[in-house]
Amino acid sequence: MPTIDERTAAALKRLRVEIDAKYGSVTALAPMMTTVKKHALLDNLNGTSMPKFNVVMEILDHLELSYDELMRRVDADLRSSAE
């Protein structure tokens, strides 16, 4: 079972992948965000700690992705990297 830190890192990576797939980059999404300033969003997604829950939820709204689906994808990423 992955540790919390491994899952957090995997979730950050998956968020970046999903954002890149839909918007091309985090910087393209940043101007649409209302819960966080552009530089804070970049710091959060390039760091090692999850952004605040309301920020994650707004990102997911923009991605049209549920939190549960994000975590399913994260767990799949972790399983495939463990194999």
Backbone bond lengths (Angstrom), bond angles and torsions (degrees), N, CA, C in turn:
res aa  C-N    CA-C-N  psi(-1)  N-CA   C-N-CA  omega(-1)  CA-C   N-CA-C  phi
1 M - - - 1.469 - - 1.533 108.73 -
2 P 1.333 117.96 131.64 1.467 119.48 -179.00 1.526 111.17 -69.47
3 T 1.320 115.87 151.10 1.460 120.25 176.18 1.526 109.20 -74.57
4 I 1.328 115.46 166.57 1.472 120.43 177.35 1.530 109.67 -57.15
5 D 1.325 116.80 -42.46 1.469 119.60 -178.20 1.523 111.72 -64.50
6 E 1.332 117.72 -39.16 1.463 120.36 177.37 1.523 110.60 -64.89
7 R 1.314 116.53 -40.13 1.465 120.59 -179.10 1.537 110.18 -69.53
8 T 1.334 116.69 -39.22 1.466 120.53 176.95 1.522 110.49 -61.95
9 A 1.320 116.23 -47.11 1.466 120.22 179.10 1.530 110.51 -61.82
10 A 1.332 116.62 -40.90 1.470 120.39 178.91 1.523 110.97 -66.25
11 A 1.337 117.19 -37.43 1.468 120.81 178.44 1.524 110.95 -66.92
12 L 1.326 117.10 -40.85 1.468 120.21 176.87 1.528 110.43 -62.28
13 K 1.324 115.70 -43.98 1.466 120.11 179.12 1.525 110.36 -62.75
14 R 1.329 117.90 -44.57 1.467 122.10 -179.32 1.527 110.12 -63.91
15 L 1.347 117.95 -41.46 1.468 120.00 177.45 1.522 110.13 -58.80
16 R 1.331 116.79 -44.68 1.471 119.76 178.88 1.524 111.27 -62.37
17 V 1.333 116.97 -41.22 1.474 120.74 178.68 1.527 110.18 -61.54
18 E 1.328 116.39 -46.57 1.468 120.79 -179.17 1.523 111.30 -64.30
19 I 1.325 117.26 -41.26 1.467 121.29 178.91 1.530 110.02 -64.92
20 D 1.334 116.16 -45.59 1.470 119.98 178.92 1.519 111.64 -60.91
21 A 1.340 116.14 -39.33 1.463 119.92 -179.05 1.527 111.86 -65.11
22 K 1.338 116.77 -36.80 1.465 119.26 -176.70 1.526 113.05 -91.40
23 Y 1.335 116.90 -38.90 1.470 120.27 -172.77 1.523 114.45 -113.09
24 G 1.308 117.77 -10.60 1.454 120.04 -178.29 1.509 113.48 92.13
25 S 1.330 117.29 -32.39 1.461 121.43 178.28 1.526 109.81 -169.07
26 V 1.328 115.17 162.23 1.462 120.65 176.34 1.524 109.78 -64.26
27 T 1.329 117.02 -35.23 1.461 119.42 -178.64 1.524 112.24 -65.08
28 A 1.326 117.67 -26.26 1.469 120.40 176.29 1.521 111.31 -73.98
29 L 1.332 117.13 -31.38 1.466 121.48 178.24 1.520 111.66 -78.59
30 A 1.310 117.07 -35.51 1.469 122.00 -171.29 1.531 115.09 -50.25
31 P 1.338 120.21 -44.62 1.470 118.95 -178.95 1.531 114.00 -63.30
32 M 1.324 117.75 -20.86 1.466 121.25 179.75 1.520 112.84 -83.36
33 M 1.308 117.13 -14.72 1.461 121.66 -175.69 1.525 110.93 -76.21
34 T 1.325 116.19 138.48 1.463 120.11 177.42 1.520 112.17 -109.09
35 T 1.345 117.91 -18.45 1.465 120.25 -174.49 1.524 113.93 -92.53
36 V 1.316 117.50 -5.84 1.462 119.69 -177.38 1.528 108.85 -154.73
37 K 1.334 116.04 146.89 1.459 120.34 176.91 1.525 109.87 -76.04
38 K 1.326 115.28 156.26 1.464 121.64 -174.80 1.527 112.04 -53.24
39 H 1.324 118.18 -48.99 1.467 119.45 -176.49 1.528 111.25 -66.76
40 A 1.328 117.40 -33.48 1.468 120.32 178.19 1.527 110.62 -68.23
41 L 1.320 116.80 -38.55 1.465 120.67 178.02 1.526 109.83 -62.80
42 L 1.312 117.02 -45.34 1.461 120.77 178.88 1.521 110.90 -62.95
43 D 1.348 116.85 -42.78 1.466 120.52 177.98 1.523 110.47 -61.24
44 N 1.330 116.82 -45.32 1.465 120.70 -179.30 1.522 111.44 -61.30
45 L 1.310 117.79 -47.61 1.460 121.12 -174.57 1.526 113.06 -77.50
46 N 1.323 117.45 -14.03 1.460 120.54 176.62 1.523 111.76 -102.75
47 G 1.327 116.18 -2.08 1.454 121.28 -178.34 1.507 112.95 -93.53
48 T 1.318 114.16 -159.18 1.461 119.61 -177.30 1.521 112.25 -118.67
49 S 1.323 117.47 3.67 1.466 119.17 176.95 1.523 108.81 -119.45
50 M 1.312 115.03 147.34 1.462 119.38 -179.19 1.520 109.83 -66.80
51 P 1.330 117.04 143.71 1.464 119.93 170.83 1.529 108.87 -62.15
52 K 1.314 116.26 163.13 1.465 120.29 176.77 1.519 109.63 -56.34
53 F 1.332 115.22 151.59 1.455 121.45 -174.42 1.529 111.95 -55.77
54 N 1.352 117.68 -41.85 1.464 119.09 -178.79 1.529 111.74 -64.62
55 V 1.315 117.07 -31.10 1.465 121.14 177.09 1.531 109.65 -69.97
56 V 1.327 115.75 -45.69 1.472 120.03 177.87 1.523 110.17 -59.32
57 M 1.330 116.62 -43.70 1.462 119.89 -178.77 1.525 111.21 -64.33
58 E 1.336 117.69 -37.82 1.470 119.07 177.81 1.528 110.69 -67.87
59 I 1.337 116.99 -40.30 1.470 120.14 176.56 1.530 109.18 -58.42
60 L 1.339 115.97 -46.14 1.460 120.07 -179.42 1.522 111.48 -63.09
61 D 1.340 117.35 -36.80 1.469 120.26 175.36 1.524 110.63 -59.55
62 H 1.330 116.30 -45.82 1.469 120.14 179.00 1.529 111.05 -63.65
63 L 1.332 116.28 -34.54 1.458 120.70 -179.66 1.528 112.63 -82.44
64 E 1.336 115.99 -7.53 1.466 122.25 -175.15 1.530 109.71 54.14
65 L 1.335 114.55 49.80 1.451 123.15 -176.15 1.525 108.57 -134.16
66 S 1.322 117.49 135.98 1.464 119.83 178.38 1.528 110.09 -82.58
67 Y 1.322 115.99 157.61 1.459 121.43 176.99 1.532 109.76 -60.01
68 D 1.332 116.51 -42.91 1.462 120.63 179.98 1.532 111.18 -61.09
69 E 1.325 116.75 -41.54 1.467 120.04 179.10 1.531 109.98 -66.76
70 L 1.323 117.49 -40.81 1.466 120.38 176.67 1.523 109.72 -56.57
71 M 1.335 117.35 -48.19 1.454 120.37 -176.45 1.528 111.35 -69.77
72 R 1.322 118.26 -30.78 1.473 119.94 173.55 1.525 109.79 -62.49
73 R 1.323 116.08 -42.83 1.466 120.13 178.91 1.526 111.34 -66.45
74 V 1.337 116.05 -38.55 1.468 121.08 177.37 1.522 109.51 -61.88
75 D 1.321 117.03 -47.85 1.465 120.12 -179.71 1.521 111.26 -63.05
76 A 1.328 117.58 -36.98 1.468 120.98 176.50 1.520 110.12 -64.97
77 D 1.332 116.61 -40.56 1.478 120.73 176.93 1.523 110.14 -59.90
78 L 1.338 116.14 -45.53 1.456 120.76 -178.94 1.531 111.74 -64.66
79 R 1.337 116.15 -40.77 1.463 119.83 178.31 1.530 111.01 -63.35
80 S 1.330 116.53 -44.45 1.462 119.64 -177.81 1.528 111.09 -68.74
81 S 1.322 118.10 -32.48 1.467 119.73 178.61 1.522 111.77 -75.78
82 A 1.334 116.98 -22.44 1.472 121.28 178.58 1.528 111.73 -80.06
83 E 1.323 116.67 -19.94 1.478 120.02 -176.62 1.505 112.78 -80.88
